[in-house]
Amino acid sequence: MNVENRLLSLCVNPDKNSNFKISAICADSRKAIPGAVFVALKGKKQDGHDYLMSAIEKGAKALVVEDKEKIKALSFKGMICVVPNTRSILPVLLNEFYDYPSEKMFCIGITGTNGKTTVSSMLSFILSRCGWRSGLIGTIKNSFGSQEEKSRLTTPDPVELYKLLNRFYLEGAQALVMEVSSIGLDQQRVAELDFNLGVFTNLSEDHLDYHLNMSEYFQAKKKLFEMPLSLATGKNHFLAVVNLDDPYGIRLSREMKVPYISYGKKEARFIYEILSSNLSGTWFNLHFDKKKIKIHLPIPGTYNVSNAAAALCCAQAAGFSLKEAAEALAHFPGVPGRMEKVSPPGHTPMVFVDYAHTPQALSASLSFLKQNKSSRLITVFGCGGQRDRKKRPLMAQIAEYLSDSVILTSDNPREEDPLTIVNDCMKGVKDKEKFIIELDRKKAIKKALEKAKKTDLVFIAGKGHEQEQIIGSKRYPFSDNETVKEFFS
C-alpha cells in the first residue's frame, strides 16, 4: 500500500481528499511544510495534539490524531485521520512514504547495555573494508561515506531515522549498521525496519529511571528479536546474534522464536580464547565449526574481544569469510571516547578516556587497566543527573575497589544538584580516604593529572566522546579529551 492510500483508509472525511498528494511526514509542528502530514504524538511531557493549529498554519494538509475531539474546535478543511495509537502508525506511514528503504539494504540492529557503539563501529568498518558501502547510525555519529553528522539520540526518532535510511539508500548504501536503544524500541522508533541481523551484547543496570526495573528493561530489548515475526512483508530471513556470556543473553536465546547464532567464552557457536593482551591490543583465537582462526584486535581492553566476536559473527552471516573479516578488523582504528588513549605521544602519565557510565562498563574498564598498570590507577568519574540513582553507589564501590585513588566529580548533572549525586555515590564507599570530591569536572581532571606520577595510569570515565556538559537546562562546550590536551600543552 502506498502512503496516500493508507491515509485515505484511515480518513474520516475521504471524499474531499481523493487526489491528495503529500510532501512530507512530520511529528514536530515546527517542521511542517505545505502539503505535509502532521502526526500528533502523545509523550510523557508534551502532547502533539496541542500543536495541531501550529501545523495547520505552516501548511499541513493532513492530521493524524488519536483524539478526534481535538479537531472540532479547529477550522480545518484538510484530511483528518483518526487512529488508536499515533506512535504506532508513524513508522508505517514513513516506511510507505520512503518506499521501504530497509528492504533494499542489508540491515543490522545492535542492542544491549554496553558495547553497542563499539560493535557497530567495528562491523561498519569491516563491511566497508570488505567491499560493501555501509551506513552507520549510533550514539556518536550518523555517517555514510565521507558524510557524517553528530547524533542527537542513539536511535533517532522515526522521522529523522527514515530520512537517513532514504538518503543512505539513494546515495548507494548496500548495508546499514545501527545501534538500537531500549527506549527507541519501547517508543517504536524502529518498528517497521526490516532487519537481516539483530545483535544482543549484554544487559546490566541502566536506564532504570525510564524502564523502572530490569524485567521491563529486558522486555524492551527483546522487542528487536520479536519484530521480524510481526512484519507482514520483508526478507523473512532474520538471524539473531547472541552473547552467551551474559545471563540475559542465555535467557533471550531460550525465549525468542527466531533462529540465532551465539558467541562467548564457552558453549557457543563462536568461542573466543584470549591469548595475550596489553594497552596496545589483544591477540585471541576464535573457534567455530571445529576450525580456529587467530585474530589481532588493535585496540585496548580484553572486554572488547566479546565486541569483536559479535562483529565477526555478523560479517560471516552477511556472507564474508572470517579470514577476510579478521584481516579487516586488524586495521580497526578504534572508537572516539571508548578506551581512547588521549595523553600525547611521549608524555606521561598515560591517560585514557572512556564512556563507561554503567557499573558493568566501569568494572570491565578498570579491571583491564588494573591488570596493565605499572604503578597506581587514578580514576575520575561521576554519575549523570536525573538518571537511575541505584547505580550511583554501585559505581563508587567499583571505583573504590579497583582504583588506588578516586576523584569523584560531575558528569552531566542536568537539573539535579551535583552534590546530591555525589552523596548518592558515596553511600557505596567504605574507604572515604581514597576519594577526593571536586564537582568542577575540569578541575577534577587537572587534579588527577597533577596527582599522577609518570608510571601511573589515569582513567577518566563517563563522558567519553561527548563535546558538551549539561548543567541545569543548558549545554556548555566541554571535552575530557581536550581538557587533557590542554594540561599537557
N, C-alpha and C positions, 0 to 999 in steps of 0.2 A: 504494500500500500504506500502511495506517496503521501507527503505530509498534508497537502491540500485536502485530499480525500479523507485522511484521518481526522482533520479538523471539522470537515463537513459532517462526518459521522457523529461527532461529539456536540455539534452546534445545536442550540435551541432555537435559532432563527435562520435556518439554512436557505430559505427561498431568496433572500436578499443578497446572498453571498456565493452564488453558484460559480461565478467567474473569478473568484478570489485568487490572487497570486501573492505569496508572501515574500518579503525581502530579508527578513531576519527573525530569529527567535531570541528573546531575552528574558531574564528574570530580575533584572535591575532596571527600574523605570528610567533612570538617568541615561541608560544606553539605548533606549527605544529610538527608532528611526521611522520615517514614513513607510507604511506597509508592513511594520513589524507585528509579530505575535508576542504579547506580554503574558508570561505565566506567573501568576501570583502565588508565591511560596509562603507557607507558614513556618516561621522559625521560632527558636526559643526566645529571641529578643525582639524580632520585628515580624510584621505580617505584611506580605506583599499586597494584600487586599487594601491596605491603607494608602497605596500609591497608584491605584488604578487611574485616577484623574491625571496624575503626572505623566503616565504612559500615554494616555489619550492625547494630551496636549502636545506631546512630541511626535504624534503621528501614528500611534499603534492602531491597526485596523482589526485586530482580533484580541480578545481577552480570554484567557483560560483560568477559571476560578473554581474554588470549592464551594463558596458561599454565594449563591445567586442573589441573595438579599442585598449584597454589597453593590450590585449593579443598578438596582432600582432607582436609587437617588441620582444616578448619573445620566446625563443626556448623551447617550452613545448609540450610534446607528450601525456600528460595525458588527463583526461576528462575535457572538458570545458562546463560549463552550464551558459546560459545567461538568466537572469530573469529581470522583470521590477523593482523589489524592493528587494534587498538582505536582508534588515531588516525584511521584511515580511516572507521570505522563511526560515530564520534561525530557528525560533522556530518550524516550520513544520518539518524540517529535524531532529532536535534534538528530537522531540516528537516521530518520527518514529524510530530513531536510538536507543532510550532507551525503545521502546515498550510501549509507552503511560502510563507512571508511574502514572500520576494524576488520571487516570481512576480506579486505583487499590486501592486508598486511599480515605477517606472522607476528602475533601479539603475545607478549609475555607479561603477566602481572605478578609482582613480588610483594608479599605481605609478611608481617612479623614485627615484633617489638624492636629488635636490633638487627642490623645487617642489611636492611632494605637498600640503602644508598650504595653501600659497597658492592653488593651482589649485582645491582642494576648497572652500576658503572663498569664493573668487570665484564659483565655479559655484553653490554653495548660495545665495549672496546673489542672484545673477542669477535663478535659478529662482524663488526666493521673491518677488522683486520683480516678476517677470513673471506671478505668479499661482499657482504651484504651491507646495503646502505641502511643504517639503523637510527631511528629517532629515540630520544631519551626524555622521559618525564619523571621528575622526582623532587626531592627536598631542596637540592642545591640549585638546579637549573632545569630548564626545558630546552633541548637542543636537537638540531639536525644539521649535519654537515658543518659548515662554518658559522651557521647562525645559532645563537643561544641567547636566552633571556633568563633573568633571575626569577626563581619561583616565589610565589606568594604562599602556596599551600603544597604539601607533599603530593596530594591528589587534587588537581584543580576542580573547581565547580563544573558541572556538566556543560554549561555554555562555553567556557574557556577550553575545556577539555576537547570538545568536538571541533572547535575551531582549529586547535593544534593538530588533531588527527587528520582533519581535512587538508590542512596546509602541508603536513608531512607527506601525505599520500600524493598530493598534486606535484610536490617537488621531487618525487621519486623514491620515497622511503619503501623499502621492502620489509622492514621489521620495525616493531615498536617494543621498547622495553620501558616499563613504568612501575613506579612504586605505588602500591595500593594501601592506603591507610585504613585503620579500623573505622575512623569517623567517616571517611569517604565511602566505605562500604555501607555503613549504617544509614548514611544520608542518600544512598542510591546514586552516587555520582557516576559509578561505572556500570550501572545496572544493565545496559544494553550492549556493552562491549563483548565482542566475540573473541575471547582469549584462546590461544592454542595451548599455552602452558600457564600454570599457576604455581608459584613457589611459596612454601611456608618455611620461614627461617627459624623462628622460636617465639615464645611468649613469656613475658615476665611483667612485673608490676609497672604499669604506666597508664596514663590517660584515665585513671580511675575517678577523676573529677567529672569525666564525661560518662563513662560506662558503669560507674558505681561499684562493680565487683568483677572479679576475674572471670566468672562464668559468663557474664554479659559480654565482656571483652573478647573472650574466646568465640562466642557465637557470632560476633560481628566479623571476626577474621574468617570464620568458617564459611561465610556467605560467598567468598570468592570461589569456593570449590562446590557450591551449590548452584551458582548462576548458570553454568552450562546446561544443567538439567532443565532449566525453565525457558531457555531460548527456543523460540519457535523455528528460527532458521539459523544457519551458520555452518561452521566447518564440521561440527559433530565429531571431532577427534581430540577433545580436550584431555590433557595429561597433567596430573599434579606431580610436583617435585617436593618431597617432604623430608625434613631433618628429623631423623630418629634418635638423635642425641637428646632431643628436647621432649619432656614428658607430654607436652601438649601436641607435639608432632606425632607421637605414638597414638595419642587419643584421636587425633584427626584421621590418621591412617585407618583406624578401626571404624570410625563413624561415617566417613564420606563414602559416596556411592559412585565415584569416578575412578578410573584407573590411575595408578601412581607408580613412580619410581622413587627410591629412597637413597639417602646418603647419611653417613655418620661414621663413628669410630668403630662400630661393630654391628653385626646383624642387619646390614643394609645392602642394597644392590651395589652401591658405590661406597667402598670403605676406604677412608684415608688413614695414613700412618705417617706421623711426623718423624723425620729423620734428624734434622738439625735446624736450629733457629738462632738468630741474633737480631740486632737492631737494624740490620740491612735487609733481612728477608728470611725465608724459610724454604727448606727442601722437604718434600713429602712424596710418599708413594700413594697412588690411587689404584685400588684393586677393584676389578669389575669383571664379571663373567669369566673367572679363572685366568684373567690377564692382569698385568701390572704395568703401570707407567710412572716414571719418575718425573716429578714436576718441580719447577722453581717458581716460587712466588716472591717477586722482588719488592715487597713492602713488609714493614714490621708487624708483629702481632700474630702469635700462633692461633688465636681465635679466628683470624682471617682465613685459615685453611678451610674451615667449615664454609665460609662465604665462597671461597674459590671452588670448593667441591660442588656447591649449588650451581654456580655459573657454568662449570664444565658439564654437569649433568644436562643443563638446558641446551648448551651448544650441541651436545651429541643428539639430544632429542630433536633439535632443529635440523639435523642432517649432516653435521660436520663430524669428522673423526676426532677422537680425544687427542690424538697426536697433534693435529693442526690447531686445535683449541688451546692445548697446553703451550705450544710454541708461541701463540699469540699472547697468552697470559704472561709469559716470561718478559714481555715488554711493557706490561701494565704500569703506568706512571703513578698510580695511587689516586686518592680522592682528597680534595681540599678539606682540611679540618678533621680528617679521620686518621689518627695516629700520625699526624704530619710533623716531621722534624722542621722546626722553624728557626732554630738558632743558626746564624750564618756559618758557612764552612770555616773551620779553623778556630771557631770561638767555643769557649766553654763557660758555664756548664751546658750540657746538651738539653735542649728544651723541646717538648712535644706538646702539640695542641690536639685535643680530641673532643668530639661531640658527645662523648659519654654523659648521658643525663638520666640514666636509669641505674638501679642497683646492680643489675646483671652486667651492663656495659662497663660500669666503673670498676667492678670486680675483675672482669676479664682484662681490661687495660692495665690496671695496677698490678695484677698478678704477673702479667707478662713482663712489665718493666722491673718489677722486684727481682725477677729471675735474671735479668740482664744488667742490673746496676753494679757498679764497682764500689760505690760508697753509699750516700744517703739518697732516698727518694722523697722529694718535696712536692706535695700536691696542693694545687689551688683549685677550689671548686665552690659552687653554690647551687641552690635549687631555685627553679622558676616560681614566680608568684602566681597565685590564682590557678594552681595546678595541684595534682594529687599530693596531699600533705603526708600521707602514710609513708611515702618513700624517703622523706627527708631524714629521719633518724637512722634509717637503714643505710643510706648513702654515707652519712657521717661515720657510722660504725665501720663500714667497709674501708673508708679512707683512713680511719684511725688504725685499723688492724694491718693494713698493707703499706702504709706510709711511715716514714721516720718523722716527718713534720707535716702539718696541715695548716694552710691558710684558708679560712672559711670566709667567703665573700658573697657578693650579689651576683646572680645570673641575670635573668630578666624579671625584676621584681613586679613589674606591671603595677597594678593599683593596690598591691599589698605592701604593708610595712616591711622593709628589708630586715629589720631587727626581729620581727615575728618569725620570719622564715629561718633566720639563723638560730633563734631559740628552739624552734622545732627540730632543727638538725642536731643541736647539742643535747637533746634528750636521749640520743642514742650513744653518747660518748661516755667512756669510763675515765680515760686519762686526759683531763682537760688541759694539762700542761703541754700536751703535744699540739694544741691548737692555738693559732693566732686569729683573731677576728678583725677583719678590715673590710668594711662594707663597700668602700670605693674600689671597684674591680681593677682599675688601672694601678692604683697604689698597692693593691694586694699582689698583683703580678710583679711589680717592681720590688716589693719586699721579698718575694720568693727568690728573685734573681740576685738580689743583694746578699741574701742569706746563704745562697748556694756556693759551695766550693767547686773547684774546677772538675773534680771527679764525680760530683753529684748529678742526679737526673731531676729535672723539673717537669712536672706534668700539670697542664692547665686544662681542666675538664669542663664540659657543659655547653659551650657555645660553638666550638669548632669553627665552621666556615662562616658563621654569621658576621655581618658587617654593621650591625647596629645593636643597641641595647634599649630595651623597652622599660622606661621608668615612668610610672604614672600612666597617662594616656598618650605619652609622646615617645617617639623613636629618635634616638641620638646616634650619630655615627660612632661605631666602636668595633674594634677588631683585636682579638687576642694576639693574632699573628703580627699585626702592625705595632702593637704595644711592645712586644718582644723585640722587634726590629729597631724600634726607637731606643730601647735600652742599650742595645749593642752598637748603635751608630755613634 
